[in-house]
Structures are given as structure tokens and as C-alpha cells.
Amino acid sequence: MAELEKLLVADPLVQVEFPLVVGDRISSLHSYSLYSALKLLEPWLEECSTVLINSIAGVRLHNQQIETHCNSQLQLRVPISRASRLYALAGKRLSVGQGSIALQPPTIRPLICKKNLRSRIVTINLRDDEGSNLPPDLFLAGANRQLEGLGIQGELSLALRRGEFQRRVIKIKGKFITGYAVEVKGLSEEDSLKLQQFGLGGRKTMGGGWFE
């Protein structure tokens, strides 16, 4: 953890956002395929330990697919020293599983401090089955321990939707990794930036632990 913190202090992350062409369709469980497609074009993404890649938002369809809309983006957080390398992806079409997405020219911006942050999915490895079917109380305890280990002070909770915890999965080579949507409230500016850069849990190049 100390080594990672040194890397982030020396070379902090910025956010790279590629608007997507409207109407493309990909699997709703596309995170692994997206990461695989990106590292084929930019192999350094796999070698850089501080990279985070968000999953893509779109309109959900009935056949476990999503369709890109006017606000759909490919979002990455990468060291500021390497961000300009990603301009080479502008105009390219990426094969993502059985579908594809077309990348428009990106915007590069600093991370924004927010008192309250939310992650669509956090995965915590607490036992041999890598968290599959992990009860909410055990998951929450593990997530809080990780947050404390980062030295971040905030109120962490599982996000609710219609009164229920939002349980989600990341699919990797046919295997399903279970996690939950998470909120962290009451963050200082320093801790807000820290959480956005470190993330929480695993699978950070596949949408896991991405807070915004």
C-alpha cells in the first residue's frame, strides 16, 4: 500500500473520458472484454498498477445487452504522465465481446473532490470463493476494514434501491464475481481524492471500486 501511495503522490491520476457513438450494443457484463480490448491496443495499461477503468453505462435491453446513449462514455483514470498516450484511441472501434464501441476524441480532466462518493460495484475477497454469495454484513465489515487501511475517514454503507441492497456481478472468463453498490459519505477533500485514486476492493480495471 505504501508503494502504491508513493506512485500516486509522484504521478497522480487524471480522468480520461471518451464519448461513445450512440446506438452501439455490447453485453451488460462487458467489463472484462473491455479491459482485454484496451490492453491489446495499449499494453502499458496492464503493467501500470494505478490504472482504473469504469464500466460503460447505457440503455438496458432485454437480452442482457446495453445500447450506448448520448451520455455513454469510456472512462479511465491513469497517471498524468501517461494520459496523452490515450489520444491514439480516438476514432477507433473496439471489439467488446460480441459487440463493439466507437471512441470519439477524449477529454482529460483532474479528479473532482466530492463529499459523498458512490461505486456501482465493489468486490471484496474474504474467502476462497472470492466473495460469491457473501452476506451483506460480512461484506460491509470487510469493506470498512479496507477503508480504514487506506486511512480514509467516511461513513461507508451499502447503497439501497427500492429498499434493497444492490448486488451486482463482474463476469471474468465465465466466472461471476459478486459485489455490492457502495456509498461513502462525509469525506474530506483529501480523502475524496484518495478514494477516487485508490478505489476499494478488487477488479479495478473492470469497473470494480470506481467511485464518483
C-alpha positions as CSV (number, residue, x, y, z in Angstrom):
1,M,0.0,0.0,0.0
2,A,2.9,2.4,0.9
3,E,4.4,1.7,-2.5
4,L,1.2,2.5,-4.3
5,E,0.7,5.7,-2.4
6,K,4.2,6.8,-3.4
7,L,3.4,6.2,-7.0
8,L,0.2,8.2,-6.7
9,V,1.9,11.1,-5.0
10,A,4.6,11.2,-7.6
11,D,2.2,10.7,-10.6
12,P,-1.4,11.4,-9.6
13,L,-4.3,10.2,-11.6
14,V,-6.4,12.2,-14.1
15,Q,-9.6,11.1,-15.7
16,V,-9.8,10.4,-19.4
17,E,-13.3,10.4,-20.9
18,F,-14.1,9.1,-24.4
19,P,-17.7,10.0,-25.6
20,L,-19.2,7.0,-27.4
21,V,-21.1,6.9,-30.7
22,V,-24.8,6.4,-29.9
23,G,-26.5,3.1,-30.8
24,D,-23.7,0.6,-30.3
25,R,-24.6,-2.6,-28.4
26,I,-22.5,-4.6,-26.0
27,S,-23.1,-7.1,-23.2
28,S,-24.2,-5.6,-19.9
29,L,-21.4,-7.8,-18.4
30,H,-18.7,-6.3,-20.6
31,S,-16.0,-5.2,-18.1
32,Y,-13.5,-8.0,-18.7
33,S,-14.0,-7.8,-22.5
34,L,-13.5,-4.1,-22.4
35,Y,-10.3,-4.3,-20.4
36,S,-9.0,-7.1,-22.8
37,A,-9.7,-4.9,-25.8
38,L,-8.0,-1.9,-24.3
39,K,-4.8,-3.6,-23.3
40,L,-4.4,-5.1,-26.7
41,L,-4.1,-1.6,-28.1
42,E,-2.4,-0.1,-25.0
43,P,-0.3,-2.8,-23.3
44,W,1.0,-0.5,-20.7
45,L,-2.5,-0.4,-19.1
46,E,-1.8,-3.9,-17.8
47,E,1.6,-3.1,-16.5
48,C,0.5,0.1,-14.6
49,S,-0.7,-0.7,-11.1
50,T,-2.6,2.5,-10.6
51,V,-4.9,2.4,-13.6
52,L,-8.7,2.2,-13.0
53,I,-11.3,1.6,-15.8
54,N,-15.0,2.1,-15.3
55,S,-17.8,0.0,-16.9
56,I,-19.9,1.7,-19.6
57,A,-23.4,3.0,-18.9
58,G,-26.1,2.6,-21.4
59,V,-29.8,1.7,-22.0
60,R,-30.5,-1.8,-20.8
61,L,-32.1,-4.1,-23.3
62,H,-34.0,-7.3,-22.8
63,N,-31.2,-9.7,-24.0
64,Q,-28.5,-8.8,-21.4
65,Q,-27.2,-6.1,-23.6
66,I,-26.9,-2.3,-23.3
67,E,-27.1,0.3,-26.0
68,T,-24.9,3.4,-25.8
69,H,-26.8,6.7,-25.5
70,C,-25.8,10.4,-25.7
71,N,-24.1,10.3,-22.3
72,S,-22.3,7.0,-22.6
73,Q,-18.5,7.2,-22.0
74,L,-15.5,5.1,-21.7
75,Q,-13.8,6.4,-18.6
76,L,-10.3,5.7,-17.4
77,R,-8.1,7.0,-14.5
78,V,-4.5,6.9,-15.4
79,P,-1.2,8.6,-14.3
80,I,-1.0,12.2,-15.6
81,S,2.4,11.3,-17.2
82,R,0.7,8.7,-19.4
83,A,-2.7,10.3,-20.2
84,S,-1.7,11.8,-23.5
85,R,-0.9,8.3,-24.9
86,L,-4.7,7.6,-24.9
87,Y,-5.3,10.2,-27.6
88,A,-4.3,7.5,-30.1
89,L,-7.5,5.6,-29.3
90,A,-9.7,8.5,-30.7
91,G,-11.6,7.4,-33.7
92,K,-11.0,3.7,-33.1
93,R,-13.7,1.0,-32.9
94,L,-13.1,-1.5,-30.1
95,S,-14.4,-5.1,-30.2
96,V,-16.0,-5.8,-26.9
97,G,-17.2,-9.3,-26.6
98,Q,-19.8,-9.9,-29.4
99,G,-20.3,-6.2,-29.8
100,S,-18.2,-3.0,-30.4
101,I,-18.0,0.6,-29.4
102,A,-16.6,3.6,-31.4
103,L,-14.5,6.1,-29.4
104,Q,-14.7,9.8,-30.1
105,P,-11.9,12.3,-29.1
106,P,-11.3,12.3,-25.3
107,T,-11.3,14.9,-22.6
108,I,-8.7,14.8,-19.9
109,R,-9.5,16.4,-16.6
110,P,-8.4,16.4,-12.9
111,L,-10.4,14.4,-10.4
112,I,-13.1,16.4,-8.6
113,C,-13.5,16.4,-4.8
114,K,-16.9,15.3,-3.6
115,K,-18.0,14.9,0.0
116,N,-20.1,11.9,-0.9
117,L,-19.0,9.2,-3.4
118,R,-20.6,6.1,-4.8
119,S,-19.4,3.0,-6.5
120,R,-21.6,0.9,-8.8
121,I,-19.8,-2.3,-7.6
122,V,-17.1,-3.1,-5.0
123,T,-15.8,-6.7,-4.8
124,I,-14.1,-7.9,-1.6
125,N,-12.2,-11.2,-1.4
126,L,-12.8,-12.5,2.1
127,R,-12.7,-16.3,1.5
128,D,-11.8,-19.0,-1.0
129,D,-14.9,-18.4,-3.2
130,E,-13.8,-14.8,-3.8
131,G,-16.9,-13.3,-2.2
132,S,-19.5,-15.2,-4.1
133,N,-22.8,-15.1,-2.1
134,L,-21.1,-13.1,0.7
135,P,-23.7,-11.9,3.2
136,P,-24.1,-8.1,3.4
137,D,-22.8,-7.9,7.0
138,L,-19.6,-9.7,6.2
139,F,-19.1,-7.7,3.0
140,L,-19.6,-4.4,4.8
141,A,-17.2,-5.4,7.6
142,G,-14.5,-6.2,5.0
143,A,-15.1,-3.1,3.1
144,N,-14.8,-1.0,6.2
145,R,-11.5,-2.6,7.1
146,Q,-10.1,-1.8,3.7
147,L,-11.3,1.8,4.0
148,E,-9.6,2.1,7.4
149,G,-6.5,0.5,6.0
150,L,-6.3,3.3,3.4
151,G,-6.6,5.8,6.3
152,I,-9.8,7.2,4.9
153,Q,-12.5,8.6,7.2
154,G,-16.0,8.4,6.0
155,E,-19.3,6.7,6.5
156,L,-19.4,3.6,4.4
157,S,-22.7,1.8,3.6
158,L,-24.3,-0.5,1.1
159,A,-26.4,1.5,-1.4
160,L,-30.1,0.9,-1.5
161,R,-32.5,0.7,-4.4
162,R,-36.2,0.4,-3.6
163,G,-35.2,-0.6,-0.1
164,E,-32.9,-3.4,-1.1
165,F,-29.1,-3.8,-1.4
166,Q,-27.8,-3.6,-4.9
167,R,-26.0,-6.8,-5.5
168,R,-24.1,-6.9,-8.8
169,V,-21.5,-9.2,-10.6
170,I,-18.4,-8.9,-12.8
171,K,-18.0,-11.7,-15.3
172,I,-14.5,-12.9,-15.9
173,K,-13.9,-15.8,-18.3
174,G,-17.3,-17.3,-17.5
175,K,-16.9,-16.9,-13.7
176,F,-19.1,-14.5,-11.8
177,I,-17.6,-12.3,-9.1
178,T,-20.2,-10.9,-6.7
179,G,-20.2,-7.4,-5.2
180,Y,-22.4,-4.6,-3.9
181,A,-23.0,-1.0,-4.8
182,V,-21.4,1.1,-2.1
183,E,-21.6,4.7,-0.8
184,V,-19.1,6.6,1.3
185,K,-20.3,9.9,2.9
186,G,-18.7,12.7,4.8
187,L,-15.3,12.7,3.1
188,S,-12.7,15.4,3.4
189,E,-11.2,16.8,0.2
190,E,-8.0,14.8,0.7
191,D,-9.9,11.5,1.4
192,S,-12.2,12.1,-1.5
193,L,-9.3,12.3,-3.9
194,K,-7.6,9.4,-2.2
195,L,-10.7,7.1,-2.6
196,Q,-11.1,8.0,-6.2
197,Q,-7.4,7.2,-6.9
198,F,-7.1,4.0,-4.8
199,G,-10.5,2.6,-5.3
200,L,-11.8,-0.1,-3.0
201,G,-11.7,-3.9,-3.3
202,G,-10.5,-5.7,-6.5
203,R,-11.1,-5.7,-10.2
204,K,-10.3,-2.0,-10.6
205,T,-9.6,-2.3,-14.3
206,M,-13.0,-3.9,-14.7
207,G,-15.3,-1.3,-13.1
208,G,-14.7,-2.6,-9.5
209,G,-14.2,0.1,-6.8
210,W,-14.7,3.0,-9.2
211,F,-16.0,5.9,-7.1
212,E,-17.6,9.1,-8.4
